Each structure stands twice: as structure tokens, then as C-alpha cells.
């Protein structure tokens, strides 16, 4: 016989307890999926920047390895919608100096407005220049 006011030993969970547990698990899964999605987005962005940086470094190396430089600018497209610009400008030097310094700047950009820029300098020696 049941007596009022006494707790009975139950073997199971109430519907309210199950709903609370499912809600908590739902919030946990949604949070994990958002973190995973954000991680994938950042990995994709890092891949785009990495390709642009490697391309810019390669273009810079190709420019700096030339025996002679002269002032110029160049613009072209790379694979996957990347564009690049190369600027070579002679820096003013001292009079009677056989060395010539060039500033080299490389910009690599892509469709979403992103851009990577590298700058360097190259010093050359002009053997034909005579010192008075």
C-alpha cells in the first residue's frame, strides 16, 4: 500500500529529465560543430594566404636572381585567380658610386580583396661607371 508523502524507489527517468539531458547534449553538439566549421574556414583562409606568399616569394626570387635590373613594373595573372604586380625602382645613390641599389616590391592579390606584399633590395655593381 502506498503511503502519501513517502518517496518511492523509481527505476527510470522522467520525461522532463530526458528532455533536459537532450537539450544539454544538443547545445554541446551545436557548439562543437560551430568550432569545427570555424576551424575549416580558417584552414581554407590559411591555404589561400600560403599560396599567395609562396607565389610572391617565387616571383621575388626570379626578379632578384637576374644579373641586371632596370626600373620597371609588371602585371600578370597566376593560376586560380591570383594576380601579381612587380615594381623595380632604382634608389638614388651617392655621386661617384659604382653601386646601384634597386627596391623591388611584389604584390600578389586574389578575388576577395586579399593581398600579400613583399619588399626587398638588390645592390649591383656597375663596372662601366668610372670615378673621376
Backbone as JSON Lines, residues from 0, in Angstrom:
{"i":0,"aa":"X","n":[0.81,-1.16,0.0],"ca":[0.0,0.0,0.0],"c":[0.87,1.25,0.0]}
{"i":1,"aa":"X","n":[0.49,2.26,-0.79],"ca":[1.28,3.49,-0.88],"c":[0.89,4.43,0.24]}
{"i":2,"aa":"X","n":[1.9,4.99,0.82],"ca":[1.64,5.98,1.86],"c":[1.98,7.35,1.31]}
{"i":3,"aa":"X","n":[1.1,8.33,1.46],"ca":[1.37,9.67,0.95],"c":[2.56,10.3,1.65]}
{"i":4,"aa":"X","n":[3.35,11.11,0.88],"ca":[4.48,11.83,1.43],"c":[5.77,11.04,1.49]}
{"i":5,"aa":"X","n":[5.75,9.8,1.11],"ca":[6.96,8.99,1.11],"c":[7.51,8.88,-0.3]}
{"i":6,"aa":"X","n":[8.8,8.88,-0.41],"ca":[9.44,8.71,-1.7],"c":[9.47,7.24,-2.05]}
{"i":7,"aa":"X","n":[9.25,7.0,-3.29],"ca":[9.29,5.62,-3.76],"c":[10.55,5.41,-4.57]}
{"i":8,"aa":"X","n":[11.1,4.26,-4.55],"ca":[12.27,3.9,-5.32],"c":[11.83,3.72,-6.78]}
{"i":9,"aa":"X","n":[12.34,4.62,-7.68],"ca":[11.94,4.56,-9.08],"c":[13.05,3.91,-9.89]}
{"i":10,"aa":"X","n":[12.68,3.22,-10.92],"ca":[13.64,2.58,-11.81],"c":[13.52,3.2,-13.19]}
{"i":11,"aa":"X","n":[14.02,4.43,-13.39],"ca":[13.93,5.09,-14.69],"c":[13.99,6.59,-14.54]}
{"i":12,"aa":"X","n":[13.91,7.26,-15.69],"ca":[13.99,8.72,-15.73],"c":[12.64,9.28,-16.17]}
{"i":13,"aa":"X","n":[12.33,10.45,-15.65],"ca":[11.09,11.09,-16.07],"c":[11.3,11.74,-17.43]}
{"i":14,"aa":"X","n":[10.21,12.09,-18.08],"ca":[10.27,12.73,-19.38],"c":[11.0,14.07,-19.29]}
{"i":15,"aa":"X","n":[10.79,14.8,-18.21],"ca":[11.46,16.09,-18.04],"c":[12.97,15.92,-17.94]}
{"i":16,"aa":"X","n":[13.45,14.93,-17.24],"ca":[14.89,14.67,-17.12],"c":[15.5,14.31,-18.48]}
{"i":17,"aa":"X","n":[14.79,13.54,-19.25],"ca":[15.27,13.16,-20.59],"c":[15.34,14.4,-21.49]}
{"i":18,"aa":"X","n":[14.32,15.26,-21.44],"ca":[14.33,16.48,-22.26],"c":[15.47,17.41,-21.87]}
{"i":19,"aa":"X","n":[15.75,17.56,-20.59],"ca":[16.85,18.39,-20.14],"c":[18.19,17.82,-20.64]}
{"i":20,"aa":"X","n":[18.36,16.52,-20.53],"ca":[19.6,15.89,-20.98],"c":[19.78,16.05,-22.49]}
{"i":21,"aa":"X","n":[18.72,15.86,-23.27],"ca":[18.8,16.01,-24.73],"c":[19.11,17.46,-25.09]}
{"i":22,"aa":"X","n":[18.52,18.42,-24.38],"ca":[18.8,19.83,-24.65],"c":[20.26,20.17,-24.38]}
{"i":23,"aa":"X","n":[20.79,19.69,-23.28],"ca":[22.2,19.94,-22.95],"c":[23.11,19.31,-24.01]}
{"i":24,"aa":"X","n":[22.82,18.09,-24.42],"ca":[23.62,17.44,-25.48],"c":[23.5,18.2,-26.8]}
{"i":25,"aa":"X","n":[22.31,18.71,-27.09],"ca":[22.11,19.48,-28.32],"c":[22.99,20.74,-28.34]}
{"i":26,"aa":"X","n":[23.01,21.47,-27.22],"ca":[23.87,22.66,-27.15],"c":[25.33,22.29,-27.29]}
{"i":27,"aa":"X","n":[25.73,21.18,-26.69],"ca":[27.13,20.75,-26.79],"c":[27.49,20.41,-28.24]}
{"i":28,"aa":"X","n":[26.62,19.69,-28.95],"ca":[26.9,19.34,-30.34],"c":[26.93,20.56,-31.25]}
{"i":29,"aa":"X","n":[25.99,21.49,-31.04],"ca":[25.97,22.71,-31.85],"c":[27.27,23.49,-31.65]}
{"i":30,"aa":"X","n":[27.73,23.6,-30.42],"ca":[28.98,24.32,-30.14],"c":[30.16,23.63,-30.81]}
{"i":31,"aa":"X","n":[30.22,22.31,-30.73],"ca":[31.31,21.58,-31.38],"c":[31.29,21.74,-32.9]}
{"i":32,"aa":"X","n":[30.11,21.69,-33.49],"ca":[30.01,21.86,-34.94],"c":[30.41,23.27,-35.36]}
{"i":33,"aa":"X","n":[30.06,24.28,-34.58],"ca":[30.47,25.65,-34.89],"c":[31.98,25.79,-34.82]}
{"i":34,"aa":"X","n":[32.59,25.19,-33.81],"ca":[34.05,25.25,-33.7],"c":[34.72,24.53,-34.87]}
{"i":35,"aa":"X","n":[34.19,23.39,-35.24],"ca":[34.74,22.64,-36.37],"c":[34.61,23.44,-37.66]}
{"i":36,"aa":"X","n":[33.46,24.05,-37.86],"ca":[33.23,24.85,-39.07],"c":[34.16,26.05,-39.11]}
{"i":37,"aa":"X","n":[34.36,26.72,-37.99],"ca":[35.27,27.85,-37.95],"c":[36.71,27.41,-38.22]}
{"i":38,"aa":"X","n":[37.09,26.27,-37.7],"ca":[38.43,25.74,-37.96],"c":[38.66,25.45,-39.43]}
{"i":39,"aa":"X","n":[37.64,24.89,-40.09],"ca":[37.76,24.63,-41.53],"c":[37.87,25.93,-42.32]}
{"i":40,"aa":"X","n":[37.11,26.94,-41.92],"ca":[37.18,28.24,-42.59],"c":[38.56,28.86,-42.45]}
{"i":41,"aa":"X","n":[39.11,28.77,-41.26],"ca":[40.45,29.33,-41.05],"c":[41.51,28.55,-41.8]}
{"i":42,"aa":"X","n":[41.36,27.26,-41.88],"ca":[42.31,26.44,-42.64],"c":[42.26,26.81,-44.12]}
{"i":43,"aa":"X","n":[41.07,27.05,-44.64],"ca":[40.91,27.45,-46.03],"c":[41.57,28.81,-46.28]}
{"i":44,"aa":"X","n":[41.37,29.74,-45.36],"ca":[41.98,31.07,-45.48],"c":[43.5,30.96,-45.42]}
{"i":45,"aa":"X","n":[44.0,30.11,-44.54],"ca":[45.45,29.93,-44.42],"c":[46.03,29.35,-45.72]}
{"i":46,"aa":"X","n":[45.28,28.46,-46.36],"ca":[45.74,27.88,-47.62],"c":[45.86,28.96,-48.71]}
{"i":47,"aa":"X","n":[44.89,29.87,-48.76],"ca":[44.92,30.96,-49.74],"c":[46.12,31.87,-49.49]}
{"i":48,"aa":"X","n":[46.33,32.26,-48.23],"ca":[47.47,33.12,-47.9],"c":[48.8,32.42,-48.17]}
{"i":49,"aa":"X","n":[48.87,31.14,-47.87],"ca":[50.11,30.39,-48.09],"c":[50.45,30.33,-49.58]}
{"i":50,"aa":"X","n":[49.45,30.05,-50.41],"ca":[49.71,30.01,-51.86],"c":[50.17,31.38,-52.35]}
{"i":51,"aa":"X","n":[49.54,32.45,-51.88],"ca":[49.92,33.8,-52.3],"c":[51.33,34.13,-51.83]}
{"i":52,"aa":"X","n":[51.67,33.75,-50.61],"ca":[53.0,34.06,-50.08],"c":[54.09,33.28,-50.82]}
{"i":53,"aa":"X","n":[53.84,32.01,-51.09],"ca":[54.81,31.21,-51.83],"c":[54.98,31.76,-53.25]}
{"i":54,"aa":"X","n":[53.87,32.17,-53.87],"ca":[53.95,32.75,-55.22],"c":[54.73,34.06,-55.2]}
{"i":55,"aa":"X","n":[54.46,34.91,-54.21],"ca":[55.17,36.18,-54.11],"c":[56.66,35.95,-53.9]}
{"i":56,"aa":"X","n":[57.0,35.0,-53.05],"ca":[58.43,34.7,-52.8],"c":[59.1,34.18,-54.07]}
{"i":57,"aa":"X","n":[58.4,33.35,-54.81],"ca":[58.96,32.82,-56.06],"c":[59.18,33.93,-57.09]}
{"i":58,"aa":"X","n":[58.21,34.82,-57.22],"ca":[58.34,35.94,-58.16],"c":[59.48,36.86,-57.72]}
{"i":59,"aa":"X","n":[59.58,37.1,-56.42],"ca":[60.67,37.94,-55.9],"c":[62.02,37.31,-56.21]}
{"i":60,"aa":"X","n":[62.14,36.01,-55.99],"ca":[63.41,35.32,-56.27],"c":[63.76,35.39,-57.76]}
{"i":61,"aa":"X","n":[62.76,35.2,-58.62],"ca":[63.01,35.29,-60.06],"c":[63.51,36.67,-60.45]}
{"i":62,"aa":"X","n":[62.98,37.69,-59.79],"ca":[63.4,39.06,-60.1],"c":[64.8,39.33,-59.57]}
{"i":63,"aa":"X","n":[65.09,38.92,-58.36],"ca":[66.38,39.22,-57.74],"c":[67.54,38.43,-58.34]}
{"i":64,"aa":"X","n":[67.26,37.29,-58.96],"ca":[68.33,36.45,-59.49],"c":[68.87,36.99,-60.82]}
{"i":65,"aa":"X","n":[68.16,37.92,-61.43],"ca":[68.62,38.48,-62.7],"c":[69.96,39.2,-62.5]}
{"i":66,"aa":"X","n":[70.84,39.09,-63.5],"ca":[72.15,39.74,-63.42],"c":[72.03,41.26,-63.42]}
{"i":67,"aa":"X","n":[71.16,41.76,-64.27],"ca":[70.97,43.21,-64.34],"c":[69.51,43.54,-64.09]}
{"i":68,"aa":"X","n":[69.3,44.61,-63.37],"ca":[67.94,45.1,-63.13],"c":[67.82,46.49,-63.74]}
{"i":69,"aa":"X","n":[66.61,46.84,-64.09],"ca":[66.33,48.2,-64.5],"c":[64.93,48.54,-64.03]}
{"i":70,"aa":"X","n":[64.66,49.82,-63.9],"ca":[63.36,50.23,-63.42],"c":[62.27,49.69,-64.33]}
{"i":71,"aa":"X","n":[61.26,49.09,-63.7],"ca":[60.17,48.52,-64.48],"c":[58.99,48.22,-63.57]}
{"i":72,"aa":"X","n":[57.88,47.91,-64.2],"ca":[56.72,47.4,-63.48],"c":[56.06,46.36,-64.37]}
{"i":73,"aa":"X","n":[55.52,45.33,-63.75],"ca":[54.94,44.22,-64.49],"c":[53.67,43.78,-63.78]}
{"i":74,"aa":"X","n":[52.7,43.34,-64.55],"ca":[51.43,42.87,-64.01],"c":[51.01,41.64,-64.8]}
{"i":75,"aa":"X","n":[50.59,40.59,-64.1],"ca":[50.15,39.38,-64.8],"c":[49.26,38.57,-63.87]}
{"i":76,"aa":"X","n":[48.69,37.5,-64.39],"ca":[47.82,36.62,-63.61],"c":[48.5,35.28,-63.37]}
{"i":77,"aa":"X","n":[48.2,34.71,-62.23],"ca":[48.67,33.37,-61.88],"c":[47.5,32.41,-61.95]}
{"i":78,"aa":"X","n":[47.75,31.17,-61.56],"ca":[46.68,30.18,-61.51],"c":[45.66,30.53,-60.42]}
{"i":79,"aa":"X","n":[44.47,30.0,-60.54],"ca":[43.43,30.08,-59.51],"c":[42.97,31.51,-59.2]}
{"i":80,"aa":"X","n":[43.07,32.41,-60.15],"ca":[42.56,33.75,-59.94],"c":[43.45,34.69,-59.16]}
{"i":81,"aa":"X","n":[44.71,34.37,-59.01],"ca":[45.66,35.26,-58.34],"c":[46.29,36.19,-59.38]}
{"i":82,"aa":"X","n":[46.52,37.43,-58.98],"ca":[47.2,38.4,-59.83],"c":[48.45,38.88,-59.12]}
{"i":83,"aa":"X","n":[49.46,39.29,-59.9],"ca":[50.65,39.82,-59.24],"c":[51.15,41.07,-59.94]}
{"i":84,"aa":"X","n":[51.85,41.89,-59.17],"ca":[52.5,43.1,-59.66],"c":[53.93,43.08,-59.17]}
{"i":85,"aa":"X","n":[54.85,43.5,-60.03],"ca":[56.26,43.61,-59.65],"c":[56.71,45.03,-59.99]}
{"i":86,"aa":"X","n":[57.29,45.7,-59.01],"ca":[57.82,47.05,-59.21],"c":[59.32,47.03,-58.89]}
{"i":87,"aa":"X","n":[60.12,47.53,-59.83],"ca":[61.57,47.66,-59.61],"c":[61.89,49.14,-59.79]}
{"i":88,"aa":"X","n":[62.48,49.73,-58.77],"ca":[62.81,51.15,-58.82],"c":[64.23,51.36,-58.33]}
{"i":89,"aa":"X","n":[64.99,52.17,-59.06],"ca":[66.36,52.47,-58.66],"c":[66.33,53.5,-57.54]}
{"i":90,"aa":"X","n":[67.12,53.24,-56.52],"ca":[67.24,54.15,-55.38],"c":[68.37,55.11,-55.67]}
{"i":91,"aa":"X","n":[68.16,56.35,-55.34],"ca":[69.22,57.35,-55.56],"c":[70.44,56.99,-54.74]}
{"i":92,"aa":"X","n":[71.58,56.97,-55.37],"ca":[72.83,56.67,-54.7],"c":[73.72,57.89,-54.59]}
{"i":93,"aa":"X","n":[74.87,57.69,-54.01],"ca":[75.83,58.79,-53.9],"c":[76.49,59.03,-55.25]}
{"i":94,"aa":"X","n":[76.92,60.25,-55.45],"ca":[77.68,60.54,-56.66],"c":[79.0,59.77,-56.6]}
{"i":95,"aa":"X","n":[79.51,59.44,-57.74],"ca":[80.8,58.74,-57.86],"c":[80.76,57.36,-57.19]}
{"i":96,"aa":"X","n":[79.62,56.78,-57.15],"ca":[79.5,55.46,-56.53],"c":[79.15,54.45,-57.63]}
{"i":97,"aa":"X","n":[79.9,53.37,-57.69],"ca":[79.67,52.36,-58.73],"c":[78.54,51.4,-58.37]}
{"i":98,"aa":"X","n":[78.05,51.47,-57.16],"ca":[76.96,50.57,-56.76],"c":[75.61,51.2,-57.07]}
{"i":99,"aa":"X","n":[74.71,50.37,-57.48],"ca":[73.34,50.8,-57.78],"c":[72.41,49.95,-56.91]}
{"i":100,"aa":"X","n":[71.51,50.61,-56.22],"ca":[70.56,49.91,-55.34],"c":[69.17,49.99,-55.96]}
{"i":101,"aa":"X","n":[68.5,48.84,-55.98],"ca":[67.14,48.77,-56.5],"c":[66.19,48.32,-55.4]}
{"i":102,"aa":"X","n":[65.04,48.97,-55.3],"ca":[63.95,48.5,-54.46],"c":[63.07,47.61,-55.32]}
{"i":103,"aa":"X","n":[62.75,46.44,-54.81],"ca":[61.89,45.5,-55.53],"c":[60.68,45.23,-54.65]}
{"i":104,"aa":"X","n":[59.5,45.4,-55.21],"ca":[58.26,45.15,-54.47],"c":[57.37,44.21,-55.28]}
{"i":105,"aa":"X","n":[56.84,43.18,-54.62],"ca":[55.96,42.22,-55.26],"c":[54.65,42.19,-54.48]}
{"i":106,"aa":"X","n":[53.53,42.34,-55.19],"ca":[52.2,42.23,-54.61],"c":[51.48,41.07,-55.28]}
{"i":107,"aa":"X","n":[50.88,40.2,-54.49],"ca":[50.05,39.12,-55.01],"c":[48.68,39.29,-54.38]}
{"i":108,"aa":"X","n":[47.64,39.38,-55.23],"ca":[46.29,39.57,-54.74],"c":[45.35,38.51,-55.3]}
{"i":109,"aa":"X","n":[44.19,38.4,-54.68],"ca":[43.18,37.45,-55.14],"c":[41.81,38.08,-55.04]}
{"i":110,"aa":"X","n":[40.81,37.39,-55.58],"ca":[39.48,37.93,-55.8],"c":[38.75,38.51,-54.6]}
{"i":111,"aa":"X","n":[38.99,38.04,-53.41],"ca":[38.24,38.51,-52.25],"c":[38.83,39.78,-51.66]}
{"i":112,"aa":"X","n":[39.76,40.4,-52.34],"ca":[40.37,41.63,-51.86],"c":[41.61,41.41,-51.01]}
{"i":113,"aa":"X","n":[42.05,40.17,-50.89],"ca":[43.25,39.88,-50.11],"c":[44.5,40.22,-50.89]}
{"i":114,"aa":"X","n":[45.57,40.49,-50.16],"ca":[46.81,40.88,-50.82],"c":[47.99,40.56,-49.91]}
{"i":115,"aa":"X","n":[49.06,40.07,-50.53],"ca":[50.32,39.81,-49.84],"c":[51.37,40.65,-50.53]}
{"i":116,"aa":"X","n":[52.19,41.36,-49.76],"ca":[53.24,42.22,-50.32],"c":[54.59,41.83,-49.74]}
{"i":117,"aa":"X","n":[55.59,41.78,-50.61],"ca":[56.97,41.55,-50.2],"c":[57.84,42.66,-50.77]}
{"i":118,"aa":"X","n":[58.82,43.09,-50.0],"ca":[59.76,44.11,-50.46],"c":[61.19,43.63,-50.2]}
{"i":119,"aa":"X","n":[62.09,44.03,-51.09],"ca":[63.48,43.67,-50.92],"c":[64.33,44.71,-51.66]}
{"i":120,"aa":"X","n":[65.61,44.59,-51.48],"ca":[66.55,45.45,-52.21],"c":[67.64,44.59,-52.82]}
{"i":121,"aa":"X","n":[68.16,45.07,-53.95],"ca":[69.28,44.41,-54.58],"c":[70.31,45.47,-54.94]}
{"i":122,"aa":"X","n":[71.55,45.17,-54.61],"ca":[72.65,46.08,-54.94],"c":[73.46,45.46,-56.07]}
{"i":123,"aa":"X","n":[73.7,46.26,-57.1],"ca":[74.52,45.8,-58.22],"c":[75.74,46.7,-58.33]}
{"i":124,"aa":"X","n":[76.7,46.21,-59.01],"ca":[77.95,46.94,-59.2],"c":[78.1,47.25,-60.67]}
{"i":125,"aa":"X","n":[78.2,48.51,-61.0],"ca":[78.34,48.94,-62.39],"c":[79.83,49.06,-62.74]}
{"i":126,"aa":"X","n":[80.34,48.07,-63.48],"ca":[81.76,48.06,-63.83],"c":[82.11,49.15,-64.85]}
{"i":127,"aa":"X","n":[81.13,49.62,-65.6],"ca":[81.38,50.63,-66.63],"c":[81.46,52.03,-66.06]}
{"i":128,"aa":"X","n":[80.95,52.21,-64.87],"ca":[80.97,53.55,-64.24],"c":[82.39,53.88,-63.85]}
{"i":129,"aa":"X","n":[82.82,55.07,-64.2],"ca":[84.18,55.5,-63.84],"c":[84.12,56.58,-62.78]}
{"i":130,"aa":"X","n":[85.04,56.51,-61.88],"ca":[85.12,57.52,-60.82],"c":[86.1,58.58,-61.27]}
{"i":131,"aa":"X","n":[85.67,59.85,-61.33],"ca":[86.59,60.9,-61.8],"c":[87.69,61.19,-60.8]}
